[in-house]
Amino acid sequence: MTKVHLEKCPQDMAEEIKVEYMQKVLKILAEAPAKYGAPIIVRTIQQLQEEMLGIKQEYAQIKKHYNALMMQYEEQVLEHIVQSEDPIKTGIQYAMIGNYIDFGARITVTEEHLTELLNTPERFEVDQKQYEELTMELEKAKKLVYLTDNCGEIVMDKLLIKQIKNKYPDLDITVMVRGAEVINDATIEDAKQVGLNEIVKVIPNGSDIAGTWIEEISEEAKKELYEADIIISKGQGNFETLRKCGKNIYYIFLCKCDLFANIFQVPKLTGMLINEKYC
């Protein structure tokens, strides 16, 4: 982490300012409560970067581009999903692939690699035990909340949600996006761009953290989570901020860093479907 934040300093910055900046970063890390997930700490560091270094990364054009790019694949992917033996399971595989589009993770995102992943969804195995538990619970559930993660990725989320709606037409589904711009995470604007709001209720969570930190989300968002029988949570950031919260959450993500690969003892870019009680 230290190396990453030193790289944020402009090359012509005075050495004493670099030292002061790093001292403040280390102080943030040292004083962060143990319960804080990485996205909460990262927000504080990004605020420091903006205040001290004048650095604020903009992702608006990247987000629009990847939303549009994934929409070009939408019809092709949907056809593959509906023609598969198990559309919901196949939808989960594509939802895993969508999680690759993450400019906050320490991976290099390229359109070429994304295309390769989209053409080989069978590489992303879905744990059968976890999947059977999920479908059994969806069968009897009344309310599902689906927590999104990144731009572009939400096109694949949209296709998975369509399959869930088709199989469980009486299930009340709410999708939750970020409450403000943060890295390339999906907001209401992104949901509208890809038409997600046209098939399901979409609300912002009221927070600018790259995750779902229950202590900070809006009262509307809290109410949705507390009333949900099942929560499907996309991405590492949501996992880091929700883990051990005690709710009935099924996490879907790619292990994109060494930390997650080590936690789950899998190679990097392995797709995960796992319930909160097993974490």
Summary of the structure (lengths in Angstrom):
residues: 279
radius of gyration: 18.8
end to end distance: 24.4
largest distance: 61.8
contacts: 911
relative contact order: 0.13
helix: 53%
strand: 12%
